[in-house]
């Protein structure tokens, strides 16, 4: 009978150590899964920031181009106004000569 009790205790100890080992391995796997999830989250966040930065840079370049076109149009319209004014003055001078 003593041998049966000793054998039962030995089996129980082996089962307890096995269960503890399984629990520790599951804990390690959970920690690894959390770490991988954190790395993936950081990478996705970094990608989102890079994409937002690129979009902001593109919007800035587009705004600069629009501002340059507006400035060019203003310069062109001023040059056109000066030319028209010169034409009007030339025409006025010609009419004065013809009258006088």
GIDASUL-V703429 format. One record per pair of residues at least 24 apart in sequence whose ideal C-beta (glycine too) atoms are under 10 Angstrom apart, sorted by the first residue. I is the first residue (numbers start at 1). GAP is how many residues later the second one is. D is the distance in Angstrom with one decimal. If there is no record, write none. Layout:
# GIDASUL-V703429
i=[I;I]
gap=[GAP;GAP]
d=[D;D]
This chain:
# GIDASUL-V703429
none
